[in-house]
Every structure is written in structure tokens, then in C-alpha cells.
Amino acid sequence: MSTFSTLPLVIEPSDLASRLKAPELILVDLTSTARYAEGHLPGARFVDPKRTQSGQASAPGLVPPQADLERLFGELGHREEAVYVVYDDEGGGWAGRFIWLLDVIGHRHYHYLNGGLPAWLGEGLPLSTEVPAVVGGPLPLALHEEPTASRDYLQSRLGTDDLVVWDARGPLEYSGEKVLAAKGGHVPGAINFEWTAGMDPARALRIREDIGERIAALGITPDKEIITHCQTHHRSGFTYLVAKALGYPRVKGYAGSWSEWGNHPDTPVER
């Protein structure tokens, strides 16, 4: 049995600190090249956040090509019994997107370090500048569609009673006052709860303790299918993570996000 098996999806620095030597652990840092070089959690392997996205101009947030994912997870030493702990330094956007990618490859053994690097530092825990060696070459992966909502799927579900579209962008993007695509506004019926509103700055960017009550009051409830998005499914990595951590049974990330929806000629928009 893994030493992580009794822990919830979201763990605290003390939970991780006592398990850093666990053989099943793959610790992933999604900060930046400079921040990682300055100091990272002991044993952490750096993943450039850009490697979690396809980067294609029309919809940069789509799933990367399978060959790229097979190369990335080979470098990390991916294996069936691995337990991933993922962190960043921004409150959970990139870390949440990486957890979504783990769902895409069908791997369910993972945790998010609550508050990420700021929380670790806030507890006075040590950093390292040692860089672990790349483990191996590409390995075969099977990609799963269930964690992802395509544009066609989202469009086909609009107007149904059991769907909630969680828009993690800022209020001005949602209203259409700030336009980052050919069209401004939001997916019809979408509920706006900006990703940073779910973080507690007083607790080193940990997830707000009342996040469940706050989103339920808006209508983002566990009896619905939740499809969350932002501009490139980076900020909505956090909201995907939150819904999963709250135990919501049907959660999808719309990877195309507004960069796809807002630039497509046949997508409906509300302002």
C-alpha cells in the first residue's frame, strides 16, 4: 500500500514533507525555469508548463500530441504504481492542468500540494537546487476522452438541465468588455467564478476553505456535469482541480477554451 493512499487529493506541506523519500513519489514542479533553478522542493522534477499544452495558434490549450506526452512522461519515469504530487507557484492553475493531463492518460494516483511553493516556504521547509536525472525515453500511453470536452460536445450540451459551464476567466472577459478573440462575451448560460477568487492570499494561496459553499451558491453543484474553461485551459486547470477535490463526479475541462470558442464562426455567445 502506498504511503499516500490515506490522503485526500489536496494535501498539505507537512503531508508531503514526511513522504519525500517514498519510492512511488513523482514530484512535479510547474513554476518556471528561473524559479526552479533558484530552489525547488527536494526531488522535484521541472516540467515547463508550455509542455502541457499543444501550443497551436488556433487553440493553444488543446491536449499536446500523443508523442509529446509519451516523451514527457517517459522523462518523468511514469509507471503504473507512481503517485504524483504536483505544485506550482501561482495557486494551482498549471498544477491543476497537469492533474487534468494525468486524467487524460488514465492515471488516478495524484495529489495537489495546497498552496504550492508559497505554502511550502511559508512552513519554513527546505528547498534544493539539485536536478534529478531524466529517467527514460518515450513510453506508450493511452489517451482518454472522458476528462475533456470538445467544442462540438459542449455545443451539443448547451441548454440541458444537468450542465454547468464554469467560466474561470476574469469578469471583464466574461462580460465581453475585454476581448481576447474575434468575439467577446461568454458561452450561453455560463457561470463566472474567476479562478483567483478560489484562493486564499492570507493562507499562502491555499484553496479557500469555503470554496464548496461559494460555488454551490452560484449553481455550480455536484449534481451537474461541470465543464470548465478559461482562455487556454490554464486558469481553468485550477477550477478543474477544485471540482475534482470537492468530489464532483462529472467534471470536464474544455481545452479549446475561449481561444477556440471565441474565434469560431458558428459558436453562440452571450454578453
Secondary structure, DSSP 8 states (H G I E B T S, - for coil): --TTTTS-SEE-HHHHHTTTT-TTEEEEE-S-HHHHHH-BSTT-EE--GGGGS---TT-TTS---HHHHHHHHHHHT--TT-EEEEE-SSSSHHHHHHHHHHHHTT---EEEETTHHHHHHHTT---B--------S-------STTB--HHHHHHHTT-TTEEEEE-S-HHHHHTSS--SSS-SB-TT-EE--GGGGEEGGGTTEE-TTHHHHHHHHT--TTSEEEEE-SSSSHHHHHHHHHHHTT-S-EEE-SSHHHHHTT-TT---B-
